[in-house]
Amino acid sequence: MNKKTGIIAGIIVAVLIIGGIAGYMYYKRTPTYTFDLIKTSVEKHDWDAFSKHVDTKNVISTSYDAFVEGAMESDEDMDEDVKGMASGFAKLLKPSIVDALNQEVEQWVKTGEKKEPDKKADSKDEQKAQNAASNMTKETGFDKSKFKGVSYTKNDGDFSRVGITIEDSQLNKDFTLELKMRQLDDGTWQILEISNLKDYLLELDKARKAKLAEVNKPIQDEIDQRVSVKNAQASIVQADPFGISQKLRVNLSLTANSNKDIASFSGNIYLKAPDGKQTKIPFEAKRGLKAGDQVVAIDKELNPFFGGEAKLAKANLSQYSIKTQLTKLAYGDGTTLELKTSLDEK
């Protein structure tokens, strides 16, 4: 190697070193580097480092609001009055649930173990909060998801919005969560909230329902083969001799075609008003079905204090369309044929 070549090689090495240092310094100021720090803090059970880069209370608080809003919006069958009551109850529970979840996250980071409810030591309110917190964790699907990488980073004034891709192993589907983050004085970042959690939950719920319908289709086909509903007629009748309360009566004309005795059956009746609003009436008929054609009366006492049922009591049901879905057949030998209500069911 001549002198000139040696000088050029030295310059190249120097450029690579400086570029490497500059690249590392840039990397240290990226959200991806912060994700590595969070991962390391969990592996080392370092709560101080974890809480530095994750504002757990704010993440949990804003996530709780998104969870409640998403649940209310996704449940199309829930009466509006019931939704109002449930939303108000959720607000009352929020402080205790946020605290329970924050404690659960802290214990998990510190010990690697989940905090289990203590039925003897914890109060009833604490147990309710912990159960609600566990349900919230389950419904988000995070326990069945794995991190796949950062999909985008957007500057938003003093904050950044970072999209991360997660894969739901149960659905075999990718979703994007958007994290709102702020930069700390040392150049690293702190996660403040999941800004698109409500939209994610609605998309997740839609995907779960589609998957569940796919799983249930052969079961539904068999139920419909065993008991087929030919016609349904609805009317309002008095529920007491004084005419104070009323009930919905639906006469189902059906045909049973089963090689086993059917002891009882359950399902849903959907009544759709002319304005398109639908009321779902779950029912259980605790009576046997004989093979062949028959008419079965389904009675449902109406609650005069809830909007949907109160409107039904005063409605002209001849203007309503009726759809019936059987969801469960219970046989005399103790076996059942029923739709799954969750993807977690075996």
Secondary structure, DSSP 8 states (H G I E B T S, - for coil): --HHHHHHHHHHHHHHHHHHHHHHHHHHTSHHHHHHHHHHHHHTT-HHHHHHHB-HHHHHHHHHHHHHHHHHHH-TTS-HHHHHHHHHHHHHHHHHHHHHHHHHHHHHHHHSS-----TTTS-HHHHHHHHHHHHHHHHHTGGGEEEEEEEEEEEETTEEEEEEEEEETTTTEEEEEEEEEEE-TTS-EEEEEETTHHHHHHHHHHHHHHHHHHHHHHHHHHHHHHEEEEEEEEEEEESSTTSSSEEEEEEEEEEE--SS-EEEEEEEEEEE-TTS-EEEEEEEE-S-B-SEEEEEEEEEE--TTSHHHHHHHHS-GGGSEEEEEEEEEEETTS-EEE--SSTT--
